[in-house]
Amino acid sequence: MTRDPPRRPEASSATTYTPHHYTLRLVASPTPTLLPMLFGAKSVVILATALSALTQTACAAPVVEKRDIWSPPLTYPHQGTVWYTGQSHNVTWDISNPPENITNTIGRILLRKGGQVTPVVVAKGFPITSGRVEVPVPSVITGDDYQLVLMGDSGNLGPMFTIIEQ
């Protein structure tokens, strides 16, 4: 850079910038000739390599993992079962045909009423490969439209049964 007096911008494709009485002319160029001068050739090569690696990573095909979904059917409570609040019962499900690779082996059982999931978590943190878990009957209003949902690999809905408030 040379020290020049401030000048008025010229009517061209170039831009003149004059801070502190220094003139810097930036000219739009299709070739990246300014980068090696500003940063050094080695820095430009490193930057180009990094950008190339990022582009290749971002454009790479996603990795698809094989997942086995398992929905073991609930066997208890079954339709017609009556539970009373304050009791405990074993919720059971059929584990006879598990897949080779179970995606999520940690289970959770939710309570539904009238076709809607309630905020009641009846049990959680148990292995779904066990086929059973003992649960306390939650303190809820009497109804004959309760269902359990076994969550683990997927959600499996059991038949409707009755809970009676004591």
JOFENVEN-V133197 format. One record per helix or strand. SS is the DSSP state (a for helix, b for strand). FROM is the first residue (numbers start at 1). LEN is the number of residues. If there is no record, write none. Layout:
BEGIN
{{SS;FROM;LEN} {SS;FROM;LEN}}
END
This chain:
BEGIN
{{b;3;1} {b;15;3} {a;19;3} {b;22;1} {b;24;3} {a;33;7} {a;41;19} {b;68;1} {b;74;3} {b;82;3} {b;88;6} {b;102;1} {b;106;8} {b;116;12} {a;128;3} {b;132;5} {b;143;9} {b;155;3} {b;161;4}}
END
